[in-house]
Amino acid sequence: MAKSTGDWIDNEREGCKFNDVRLEKRFEKLLGQLSDGIGESMPLSCQDWANTKAAYRFFLNDRVSEADILAGHFQATADRFSATSGLVLVLRLR
């Protein structure tokens, strides 16, 4: 059975740890908005100027790093690999 979008987002962000609970809540909201608007620009995904501005502020925040944002995804990916008994094809683009 396929996971719902909310379950997938929770799984992907589970390994993300930010220094501030407010950043974690903003990241959760941002992931929800971006998953609802996959392939859309940030303003279209965020729906209004306030959310768009908040998203850009989140990404520009000195207390948020690329490693913080990607930690959960990397952990979830490692968990998926561990759960697979067969070969896994990994593509690398140059």
The first five atom37 places (N, CA, C, CB, O) and aatype in JSON, in Angstrom:
{
  "aatype": [12, 0, 11, 15, 16, 7, 3, 17, 9, 3, 2, 6, 1, 6, 7, 4, 11, 13, 2, 3, 19, 1, 10, 6, 11, 1, 13, 6, 11, 10, 10, 7, 5, 10, 15, 3, 7, 9, 7, 6, 15, 12, 14, 10, 15, 4, 5, 3, 17, 0, 2, 16, 11, 0, 0, 18, 1, 13, 13, 10, 2, 3, 1, 19, 15, 6, 0, 3, 9, 10, 0, 7, 8, 13, 5, 0, 16, 0, 3, 1, 13, 15, 0, 16, 15, 7, 10, 19, 10, 19, 10, 1, 10, 1],
  "atom_mask": [
    [1, 1, 1, 1, 1],
    [1, 1, 1, 1, 1],
    [1, 1, 1, 1, 1],
    [1, 1, 1, 1, 1],
    [1, 1, 1, 1, 1],
    [1, 1, 1, 0, 1],
    [1, 1, 1, 1, 1],
    [1, 1, 1, 1, 1],
    [1, 1, 1, 1, 1],
    [1, 1, 1, 1, 1],
    [1, 1, 1, 1, 1],
    [1, 1, 1, 1, 1],
    [1, 1, 1, 1, 1],
    [1, 1, 1, 1, 1],
    [1, 1, 1, 0, 1],
    [1, 1, 1, 1, 1],
    [1, 1, 1, 1, 1],
    [1, 1, 1, 1, 1],
    [1, 1, 1, 1, 1],
    [1, 1, 1, 1, 1],
    [1, 1, 1, 1, 1],
    [1, 1, 1, 1, 1],
    [1, 1, 1, 1, 1],
    [1, 1, 1, 1, 1],
    [1, 1, 1, 1, 1],
    [1, 1, 1, 1, 1],
    [1, 1, 1, 1, 1],
    [1, 1, 1, 1, 1],
    [1, 1, 1, 1, 1],
    [1, 1, 1, 1, 1],
    [1, 1, 1, 1, 1],
    [1, 1, 1, 0, 1],
    [1, 1, 1, 1, 1],
    [1, 1, 1, 1, 1],
    [1, 1, 1, 1, 1],
    [1, 1, 1, 1, 1],
    [1, 1, 1, 0, 1],
    [1, 1, 1, 1, 1],
    [1, 1, 1, 0, 1],
    [1, 1, 1, 1, 1],
    [1, 1, 1, 1, 1],
    [1, 1, 1, 1, 1],
    [1, 1, 1, 1, 1],
    [1, 1, 1, 1, 1],
    [1, 1, 1, 1, 1],
    [1, 1, 1, 1, 1],
    [1, 1, 1, 1, 1],
    [1, 1, 1, 1, 1],
    [1, 1, 1, 1, 1],
    [1, 1, 1, 1, 1],
    [1, 1, 1, 1, 1],
    [1, 1, 1, 1, 1],
    [1, 1, 1, 1, 1],
    [1, 1, 1, 1, 1],
    [1, 1, 1, 1, 1],
    [1, 1, 1, 1, 1],
    [1, 1, 1, 1, 1],
    [1, 1, 1, 1, 1],
    [1, 1, 1, 1, 1],
    [1, 1, 1, 1, 1],
    [1, 1, 1, 1, 1],
    [1, 1, 1, 1, 1],
    [1, 1, 1, 1, 1],
    [1, 1, 1, 1, 1],
    [1, 1, 1, 1, 1],
    [1, 1, 1, 1, 1],
    [1, 1, 1, 1, 1],
    [1, 1, 1, 1, 1],
    [1, 1, 1, 1, 1],
    [1, 1, 1, 1, 1],
    [1, 1, 1, 1, 1],
    [1, 1, 1, 0, 1],
    [1, 1, 1, 1, 1],
    [1, 1, 1, 1, 1],
    [1, 1, 1, 1, 1],
    [1, 1, 1, 1, 1],
    [1, 1, 1, 1, 1],
    [1, 1, 1, 1, 1],
    [1, 1, 1, 1, 1],
    [1, 1, 1, 1, 1],
    [1, 1, 1, 1, 1],
    [1, 1, 1, 1, 1],
    [1, 1, 1, 1, 1],
    [1, 1, 1, 1, 1],
    [1, 1, 1, 1, 1],
    [1, 1, 1, 0, 1],
    [1, 1, 1, 1, 1],
    [1, 1, 1, 1, 1],
    [1, 1, 1, 1, 1],
    [1, 1, 1, 1, 1],
    [1, 1, 1, 1, 1],
    [1, 1, 1, 1, 1],
    [1, 1, 1, 1, 1],
    [1, 1, 1, 1, 1]
  ],
  "atom_positions": [
    [[0.84, -1.17, 0.0], [0.0, 0.0, 0.0], [0.89, 1.24, 0.0], [-0.96, -0.01, 1.22], [1.87, 1.31, 0.74]],
    [[0.57, 2.22, -0.82], [1.36, 3.44, -0.92], [1.14, 4.31, 0.31], [1.01, 4.21, -2.21], [0.05, 4.35, 0.88]],
    [[2.2, 5.01, 0.69], [2.1, 5.93, 1.82], [1.43, 7.22, 1.37], [3.49, 6.22, 2.42], [1.54, 7.63, 0.22]],
    [[0.72, 7.83, 2.31], [0.13, 9.13, 1.99], [1.24, 10.17, 1.96], [-0.97, 9.52, 3.03], [2.34, 9.93, 2.46]],
    [[0.95, 11.32, 1.37], [1.94, 12.39, 1.27], [2.43, 12.79, 2.65], [1.36, 13.6, 0.54], [3.63, 13.02, 2.84]],
    [[1.52, 12.89, 3.62], [1.91, 13.27, 4.98], [2.88, 12.28, 5.6], [0.0, 0.0, 0.0], [3.85, 12.68, 6.24]],
    [[2.62, 10.98, 5.41], [3.52, 9.95, 5.93], [4.89, 10.06, 5.27], [2.94, 8.55, 5.71], [5.92, 9.93, 5.94]],
    [[4.9, 10.29, 3.97], [6.16, 10.4, 3.25], [6.96, 11.6, 3.75], [5.91, 10.52, 1.74], [8.16, 11.5, 3.97]],
    [[6.29, 12.73, 3.93], [6.97, 13.93, 4.43], [7.52, 13.68, 5.83], [6.01, 15.14, 4.44], [8.65, 14.05, 6.12]],
    [[6.71, 13.07, 6.69], [7.18, 12.78, 8.05], [8.41, 11.89, 8.02], [6.06, 12.1, 8.88], [9.36, 12.11, 8.77]],
    [[8.4, 10.88, 7.16], [9.54, 9.97, 7.05], [10.79, 10.69, 6.53], [9.19, 8.8, 6.12], [11.89, 10.45, 7.02]],
    [[10.61, 11.57, 5.57], [11.75, 12.27, 4.98], [12.35, 13.31, 5.92], [11.32, 12.94, 3.69], [13.55, 13.59, 5.85]],
    [[11.56, 13.88, 6.79], [12.08, 14.93, 7.67], [12.42, 14.42, 9.07], [11.07, 16.05, 7.78], [12.91, 15.17, 9.91]],
    [[12.16, 13.14, 9.31], [12.39, 12.57, 10.64], [13.82, 12.76, 11.14], [12.06, 11.1, 10.62], [14.02, 13.03, 12.32]],
    [[14.8, 12.64, 10.26], [16.19, 12.77, 10.66], [16.69, 14.21, 10.68], [0.0, 0.0, 0.0], [17.86, 14.44, 10.98]],
    [[15.84, 15.16, 10.36], [16.24, 16.58, 10.35], [16.16, 17.14, 11.76], [15.34, 17.41, 9.38], [15.13, 17.02, 12.43]],
    [[17.23, 17.74, 12.2], [17.26, 18.37, 13.52], [17.74, 19.8, 13.35], [18.18, 17.59, 14.51], [18.85, 20.05, 12.89]],
    [[16.88, 20.73, 13.73], [17.23, 22.14, 13.68], [17.43, 22.64, 15.11], [16.13, 22.96, 12.95], [16.95, 22.02, 16.06]],
    [[18.14, 23.74, 15.25], [18.45, 24.3, 16.57], [17.24, 24.95, 17.23], [19.55, 25.3, 16.45], [17.3, 25.3, 18.41]],
    [[16.17, 25.11, 16.5], [15.01, 25.84, 17.0], [13.75, 25.11, 16.54], [15.02, 27.32, 16.52], [13.62, 24.75, 15.37]],
    [[12.82, 24.92, 17.45], [11.56, 24.24, 17.14], [10.8, 25.0, 16.05], [10.68, 24.1, 18.41], [10.13, 24.39, 15.22]],
    [[10.9, 26.33, 16.06], [10.21, 27.12, 15.04], [10.72, 26.8, 13.64], [10.37, 28.62, 15.34], [9.96, 26.8, 12.67]],
    [[12.04, 26.54, 13.53], [12.6, 26.17, 12.23], [12.07, 24.81, 11.79], [14.15, 26.14, 12.29], [11.78, 24.61, 10.61]],
    [[11.94, 23.87, 12.73], [11.39, 22.56, 12.4], [9.95, 22.68, 11.9], [11.46, 21.62, 13.62], [9.57, 22.02, 10.94]],
    [[9.16, 23.51, 12.56], [7.76, 23.71, 12.15], [7.69, 24.39, 10.78], [7.01, 24.55, 13.2], [6.85, 24.03, 9.95]],
    [[8.55, 25.36, 10.54], [8.57, 26.04, 9.24], [8.96, 25.06, 8.15], [9.56, 27.24, 9.27], [8.37, 25.06, 7.07]],
    [[9.97, 24.2, 8.43], [10.42, 23.21, 7.45], [9.3, 22.23, 7.13], [11.65, 22.46, 7.97], [9.1, 21.88, 5.96]],
    [[8.58, 21.79, 8.14], [7.46, 20.87, 7.93], [6.39, 21.52, 7.05], [6.85, 20.44, 9.28], [5.9, 20.9, 6.11]],
    [[6.05, 22.76, 7.35], [5.04, 23.48, 6.55], [5.54, 23.67, 5.12], [4.71, 24.84, 7.2], [4.78, 23.49, 4.17]],
    [[6.8, 24.03, 4.98], [7.38, 24.26, 3.66], [7.38, 22.99, 2.82], [8.81, 24.8, 3.79], [7.07, 23.02, 1.63]],
    [[7.74, 21.86, 3.43], [7.71, 20.59, 2.7], [6.29, 20.25, 2.23], [8.25, 19.46, 3.58], [6.1, 19.75, 1.13]],
    [[5.32, 20.53, 3.07], [3.93, 20.29, 2.68], [3.53, 21.14, 1.49], [0.0, 0.0, 0.0], [2.88, 20.66, 0.56]],
    [[3.91, 22.41, 1.53], [3.57, 23.31, 0.42], [4.28, 22.88, -0.86], [3.95, 24.76, 0.77], [3.67, 22.85, -1.93]],
    [[5.55, 22.54, -0.74], [6.31, 22.15, -1.93], [5.83, 20.82, -2.5], [7.8, 22.06, -1.6], [5.84, 20.63, -3.72]],
    [[5.42, 19.9, -1.63], [4.93, 18.61, -2.14], [3.57, 18.76, -2.81], [4.84, 17.58, -0.99], [3.25, 18.01, -3.73]],
    [[2.79, 19.73, -2.37], [1.5, 20.0, -3.03], [1.69, 20.68, -4.38], [0.62, 20.87, -2.13], [0.82, 20.6, -5.25]],
    [[2.83, 21.34, -4.56], [3.1, 22.06, -5.81], [4.33, 21.57, -6.52], [0.0, 0.0, 0.0], [5.13, 22.38, -7.0]],
    [[4.52, 20.26, -6.58], [5.71, 19.68, -7.21], [5.85, 20.21, -8.63], [5.65, 18.14, -7.22], [4.91, 20.17, -9.42]],
    [[7.04, 20.7, -8.94], [7.32, 21.21, -10.27], [6.98, 22.68, -10.44], [0.0, 0.0, 0.0], [7.31, 23.28, -11.47]],
    [[6.35, 23.26, -9.45], [5.96, 24.68, -9.52], [7.08, 25.55, -8.95], [4.64, 24.93, -8.76], [7.96, 25.06, -8.24]],
    [[7.03, 26.81, -9.27], [7.98, 27.76, -8.69], [7.65, 27.94, -7.21], [7.94, 29.14, -9.44], [6.56, 27.56, -6.76]],
    [[8.58, 28.5, -6.46], [8.35, 28.72, -5.03], [7.1, 29.58, -4.79], [9.59, 29.41, -4.4], [6.28, 29.21, -3.95]],
    [[6.91, 30.7, -5.5], [5.69, 31.49, -5.25], [4.4, 30.72, -5.53], [5.72, 32.73, -6.1], [3.42, 30.88, -4.8]],
    [[4.37, 29.92, -6.57], [3.15, 29.15, -6.86], [2.92, 28.05, -5.83], [3.23, 28.54, -8.26], [1.78, 27.8, -5.44]],
    [[4.0, 27.4, -5.38], [3.86, 26.36, -4.36], [3.41, 26.94, -3.03], [5.18, 25.63, -4.18], [2.61, 26.33, -2.32]],
    [[3.93, 28.11, -2.7], [3.62, 28.72, -1.4], [2.28, 29.44, -1.37], [4.7, 29.68, -1.02], [1.76, 29.74, -0.3]],
    [[1.7, 29.72, -2.54], [0.35, 30.26, -2.69], [0.19, 31.76, -2.45], [-0.54, 29.54, -1.78], [-0.64, 32.4, -3.1]],
    [[0.96, 32.34, -1.53], [0.82, 33.78, -1.29], [2.17, 34.38, -0.93], [-0.22, 34.05, -0.17], [3.15, 33.67, -0.68]],
    [[2.2, 35.71, -0.9], [3.46, 36.41, -0.68], [4.03, 36.14, 0.7], [3.27, 37.89, -0.88], [5.25, 36.0, 0.84]],
    [[3.2, 36.06, 1.73], [3.69, 35.83, 3.09], [4.4, 34.48, 3.2], [2.53, 35.9, 4.1], [5.48, 34.4, 3.78]],
    [[3.8, 33.43, 2.65], [4.43, 32.11, 2.7], [5.68, 32.04, 1.83], [3.44, 31.04, 2.27], [6.65, 31.37, 2.18]],
    [[5.64, 32.72, 0.7], [6.81, 32.75, -0.19], [7.97, 33.45, 0.5], [6.48, 33.46, -1.52], [9.1, 32.95, 0.48]],
    [[7.7, 34.58, 1.1], [8.73, 35.33, 1.82], [9.28, 34.5, 2.99], [8.17, 36.67, 2.34], [10.49, 34.5, 3.24]],
    [[8.4, 33.8, 3.71], [8.83, 32.94, 4.82], [9.72, 31.81, 4.31], [7.61, 32.37, 5.56], [10.69, 31.44, 4.98]],
    [[9.41, 31.25, 3.15], [10.23, 30.18, 2.58], [11.63, 30.69, 2.24], [9.56, 29.59, 1.32], [12.63, 30.05, 2.57]],
    [[11.7, 31.84, 1.59], [13.0, 32.4, 1.25], [13.79, 32.77, 2.5], [12.83, 33.63, 0.35], [15.01, 32.58, 2.54]],
    [[13.12, 33.29, 3.51], [13.81, 33.6, 4.77], [14.36, 32.33, 5.41], [12.86, 34.33, 5.76], [15.45, 32.33, 5.96]],
    [[13.58, 31.24, 5.33], [14.04, 29.96, 5.88], [15.34, 29.53, 5.2], [12.95, 28.88, 5.72], [16.31, 29.18, 5.87]],
    [[15.35, 29.55, 3.87], [16.53, 29.1, 3.14], [17.74, 30.02, 3.32], [16.2, 28.99, 1.68], [18.88, 29.57, 3.21]],
    [[17.49, 31.29, 3.61], [18.59, 32.25, 3.81], [19.02, 32.36, 5.27], [18.17, 33.61, 3.32], [19.98, 33.06, 5.57]],
    [[18.34, 31.67, 6.17], [18.64, 31.74, 7.59], [20.03, 31.15, 7.87], [17.57, 30.99, 8.4], [20.34, 30.04, 7.44]],
    [[20.86, 31.9, 8.59], [22.21, 31.44, 8.92], [22.21, 30.2, 9.82], [22.98, 32.56, 9.61], [23.2, 29.47, 9.88]],
    [[21.1, 29.97, 10.51], [21.02, 28.8, 11.41], [20.51, 27.55, 10.7], [20.12, 29.12, 12.59], [20.32, 26.51, 11.34]],
    [[20.28, 27.64, 9.4], [19.83, 26.5, 8.61], [20.88, 26.21, 7.54], [18.43, 26.78, 7.95], [21.24, 27.09, 6.76]],
    [[21.35, 24.97, 7.53], [22.35, 24.59, 6.53], [21.77, 23.55, 5.57], [23.63, 24.04, 7.22], [20.74, 22.94, 5.83]],
    [[22.47, 23.38, 4.48], [22.09, 22.34, 3.52], [22.09, 20.98, 4.2], [23.05, 22.34, 2.3], [21.21, 20.16, 3.95]],
    [[23.07, 20.75, 5.06], [23.15, 19.47, 5.77], [21.93, 19.27, 6.67], [24.43, 19.4, 6.61], [21.41, 18.16, 6.77]],
    [[21.47, 20.33, 7.34], [20.27, 20.24, 8.18], [19.06, 19.83, 7.35], [20.0, 21.59, 8.88], [18.29, 18.96, 7.75]],
    [[18.91, 20.45, 6.2], [17.76, 20.2, 5.34], [17.79, 18.79, 4.76], [17.7, 21.24, 4.22], [16.75, 18.13, 4.68]],
    [[18.96, 18.33, 4.36], [19.06, 17.03, 3.67], [19.26, 15.84, 4.6], [20.2, 17.08, 2.7], [19.16, 14.7, 4.15]],
    [[19.52, 16.07, 5.89], [19.81, 14.97, 6.82], [18.69, 13.94, 6.85], [20.03, 15.52, 8.22], [18.96, 12.74, 6.81]],
    [[17.46, 14.38, 6.91], [16.33, 13.45, 6.96], [16.2, 12.66, 5.68], [0.0, 0.0, 0.0], [15.93, 11.45, 5.72]],
    [[16.39, 13.31, 4.55], [16.3, 12.62, 3.26], [17.4, 11.56, 3.15], [16.4, 13.62, 2.09], [17.14, 10.44, 2.71]],
    [[18.61, 11.92, 3.55], [19.71, 10.95, 3.49], [19.43, 9.76, 4.4], [21.03, 11.62, 3.89], [19.69, 8.62, 4.02]],
    [[18.89, 10.0, 5.6], [18.57, 8.91, 6.51], [17.45, 8.04, 5.95], [18.17, 9.46, 7.88], [17.54, 6.81, 6.0]],
    [[16.41, 8.66, 5.4], [15.3, 7.9, 4.82], [15.77, 7.07, 3.63], [14.17, 8.83, 4.4], [15.31, 5.94, 3.44]],
    [[16.67, 7.63, 2.83], [17.21, 6.91, 1.68], [18.03, 5.71, 2.15], [18.08, 7.84, 0.8], [17.91, 4.62, 1.6]],
    [[18.86, 5.91, 3.17], [19.65, 4.8, 3.72], [18.73, 3.71, 4.26], [20.59, 5.3, 4.84], [19.01, 2.52, 4.08]],
    [[17.64, 4.1, 4.91], [16.68, 3.12, 5.43], [16.03, 2.33, 4.29], [15.6, 3.82, 6.26], [15.82, 1.13, 4.41]],
    [[15.71, 3.02, 3.19], [15.12, 2.32, 2.04], [16.11, 1.32, 1.44], [14.68, 3.33, 0.98], [15.74, 0.21, 1.08]],
    [[17.38, 1.73, 1.34], [18.4, 0.81, 0.83], [18.54, -0.4, 1.74], [19.76, 1.53, 0.69], [18.64, -1.52, 1.26]],
    [[18.54, -0.18, 3.05], [18.69, -1.27, 4.01], [17.53, -2.25, 3.93], [18.79, -0.72, 5.43], [17.71, -3.45, 4.18]],
    [[16.35, -1.77, 3.58], [15.17, -2.62, 3.51], [15.09, -3.42, 2.22], [13.93, -1.79, 3.66], [14.21, -4.26, 2.06]],
    [[16.01, -3.17, 1.3], [16.01, -3.85, 0.0], [16.99, -5.01, 0.02], [16.36, -2.86, -1.14], [18.14, -4.86, 0.42]],
    [[16.52, -6.17, -0.41], [17.39, -7.34, -0.4], [18.13, -7.53, -1.73], [16.58, -8.59, -0.09], [19.11, -8.27, -1.8]],
    [[17.67, -6.87, -2.76], [18.28, -7.04, -4.08], [19.25, -5.91, -4.41], [0.0, 0.0, 0.0], [19.65, -5.12, -3.55]],
    [[19.6, -5.87, -5.67], [20.49, -4.82, -6.15], [19.75, -3.49, -6.23], [21.08, -5.18, -7.52], [18.53, -3.45, -6.42]],
    [[20.49, -2.43, -6.09], [19.94, -1.08, -6.2], [20.71, -0.34, -7.26], [19.98, -0.31, -4.85], [21.94, -0.28, -7.21]],
    [[20.01, 0.23, -8.21], [20.64, 1.0, -9.28], [20.71, 2.46, -8.86], [19.86, 0.84, -10.61], [19.7, 3.07, -8.53]],
    [[21.92, 3.01, -8.88], [22.11, 4.42, -8.52], [22.68, 5.12, -9.74], [23.05, 4.58, -7.28], [23.72, 4.73, -10.27]],
    [[21.97, 6.16, -10.18], [22.41, 6.92, -11.34], [23.19, 8.15, -10.88], [21.2, 7.33, -12.22], [22.81, 8.82, -9.92]],
    [[24.25, 8.42, -11.57], [25.06, 9.59, -11.26], [25.15, 10.46, -12.51], [26.47, 9.19, -10.75], [25.6, 10.0, -13.57]],
    [[24.73, 11.69, -12.38], [24.77, 12.62, -13.5], [26.05, 13.45, -13.41], [23.52, 13.53, -13.51], [26.49, 13.81, -12.32]],
    [[26.61, 13.73, -14.53], [27.82, 14.56, -14.55], [27.51, 15.9, -15.12], [28.94, 13.91, -15.34], [28.4, 16.75, -15.22]]
  ]
}
